[in-house]
């Protein structure tokens, strides 16, 4: 995780930096809004989140956030401020969330985890199988991913196809286990999209998917069964190929 901290108070810079180190995050510090913009532009695609103070010299956090939104590919920005009107300020500047200063570390970490959720992408090229995480495209997609996470779900996209699914949060580990650890050519999962839920058959050789739709009375039981299976994959599986 890479965090950009935009904060002019040196004591708070040090405090936030200590927290980032404790949580195992990489981070850069900007002492004002202009420096935050410069770092974001020069390192486009690097940062998973920006903690943006509002009241800073040279360029304040609102102007910095607006500039970043114009100049840089989307990534979440969280406002930091003791201002009573921080919620409106945050929304008007195009920021995704806010937290009042001073803030408890546990609350800050919770907010960071909520904002850094990503879309899962499954890729398979020349015998190589890999999951990657992709930044949300915009605030609307971030909101969707946050809502799914609260339900124990996530989005899965197959690279090189038009397929995107809503799946159980542990399906990544189940697919890895089936296709790599077990060396299977086929794995199954349920697409939980509200408009068209169904059982998906994923073929390893070309990431081809076939889908069987459920009738309403079948869906509830199928979801229960998959939930039970998915609980076995709550931790990343050993994805080394069997010899």
N, C-alpha and C positions, 0 to 999 in steps of 0.2 A: 504494500500500500504506500502510495506517495502522496503526501499532504503538502499543500502550499499554505503557509501561515502568513497572513498580512496583518501585522500588528506593530504599532510604533512604540509601545511601552516596552522597554527593554526587560523589565522584571517579568512581564507577562510573556514576552518572547521566550525567556528562559524557562518559565513554568510550563508553557505549552510544549516546548522542546523536550523537557524532561518526561512529560506524559507520553509524547510520541515515541521516545526511546523505550519507555517502560512497556508500551503496547506493541513494540516491534515494528513501528511504522518508520519509513523514510520520510524526510521532510526538508523543505527549504523555507527560509524566512525572508519576508520582504518588509522593510521598515516603513513603507507608505504605499498608497494606491498605485502610483506610477511604477514603482518597482515591481509590484505584484503583476501589473499588466505586462511589463517587459519580460518577467520570468515566464508567465503563461504563454506569451507569444513565442519566445525563444525555445520553449520546451513543450510545444504543442503535442498533446497526446500522452504526456508524462504523468500528469496529476490526476488522481482519483477524486480529489476534493480540495476546495479552497476554504479555509477559515478566514473570513473577511471582517476585520474591524471596520466600523463605520467612520468614526472620527479620527482621521489621520491627516498629516500635513501633505502639502504638494498636490495630492489628489485623494479625495475621500473615498471610502469604500463603495458608496453608491455609484459614483462616476467610474470607478475601477471595474465594478461588476458589469456595468452597462457596456464599457469598452471591451471587456473580455468576451461578452456575449456577441459583439459584432465581429471581433477579430479572430476568435479561436473556436475550434470545434468544441461542442458542448461537453462540459463536465460540471458536476454539482458545486454550488457555492453556498456556504452557510454564513449568515451574518452574525457578528459578535458585537453586542452593544448593551449598554445600560439604559438606552433611550426608551421612554415609555411608549413611543409610537413605532417600535422596531418592526412589528408585523407588517404595517402598511409600507414602511420604508423598504423592507425586504422585497415585498411583492412588486412595488413600483420599479425597483432596480433590476428585476429579473433574477433575483436570488431564490433558492429553492426552499430554504428554511432559515430559522434563526435560533439563537440561544442567548439568553440574557447573561451579562457579566455582573458579578462573579457567578461561576457555574461549578457544580460539583463534578468531579472527574467521571463518575459513573454515568451521569446524565449526558455529558459531552460524548463519551464513548458510544452510548446508545444512539445518539443523534448521528454520529459518524457512520455507525453500522447501518442505520436506516437509509442514509444517503448514498452509500457506496455499493449498493446492490446492483448487480449487472446481469445482462442477458447471457445465457449459456450458448455457446456455439460449438457444434460437433463437426469435425473435419476429418476426412479420410483421403489420403493421397499416397499412391504408390506403396500400399501396404502399411502406411503409418497412420495411426488413429490417435486423435487428440481432442481434448476439450479446451476451449478458451473462453474467457469472459470478456464481454464487450460492453463498453460504456453505453448507457441509455442515449438515444438519439436526441431527446429533448425532455422538457419538464413533464409533459404528458406521459411519456413512456416511463419515466422515473416514478411518477405517481402510480401507474399501473403495476410496476414491479414491486413497489412498497406494499400495495394492497394485496398482491399475490403472496408476498412473503408472510404477511400476517395470517394467511390461510394455510401456510405450509406448502406453498406452490412456487413455481418459477416458470420462466419461458425458455424454451429450447428451440434453437434454429439450426437447421442442417445446412452447412456451407455448400454453396453451389446449387442450391435448390430454392424453391419458393416456400418450403415447408417451415412453419413456425407453430409450436405446440405449447399448450399450458400443461405442465406435468408436476408430479409430486417432487418435492425438493430433493429427494434422495435418488431420483431416477438416474442422474449422472453416474452415481456409484454402481447402480445395478447394471447399466449399459456397459460400463467399463469392466465389471466383473464378468459379464456374459461374453462379450466380444473379445476381450483380451485375456483375462485370467483363465477363463474356461475355453477360449478358442472357438466359441460358437460362431456360426455364420448368420444367425438370426437371434434377435432379442425382441421382446414385446413390452409395451407400456401403454397406458391409457392417456389419450389426449383429453384433458378435462376442460377444454374450451366450452364455454356456455352455449354457444350457438350450434356446435356439432361435435359432441363427445363421442369417442369411439376407441376401439382397441387398435393400436398401431403395430404393425409388423415391420421391424427395421432390419434390412439386409446389409450386412457388413461390406460386401464386395463393392457396392456403389452408393451406399446410403439411400437406397431406394426404399420407399415406404408404401405399404398397402394399409388400408384402414377399413375396419368393419364397424359400422354404426350400431349403437345400442338402441334397443327399444326401452322405454322408461323403466319398466320393472326389472330389467337386467342390469341397468347401470348402477344402482345403489349397491347391489351385491358384489359387482365387479370392483367397485371402488374400495369396498371393505377388504376384499381379498388382496388387492394391490397394496393397500395401506399396511396390511400385516406383513407382506413380503418386503415392502420398502423399509420397514423398521429394522430389518436385518442389515440394511446398508446405510445405517445412520452415520457411519464413519467411512472414509475413503477405503475402498477395497484394494487388495494387492493386485495391481494390474499387470504384473509381469507375466509374459507368455509362458505357458507350461512347455517344458521341453519334451 
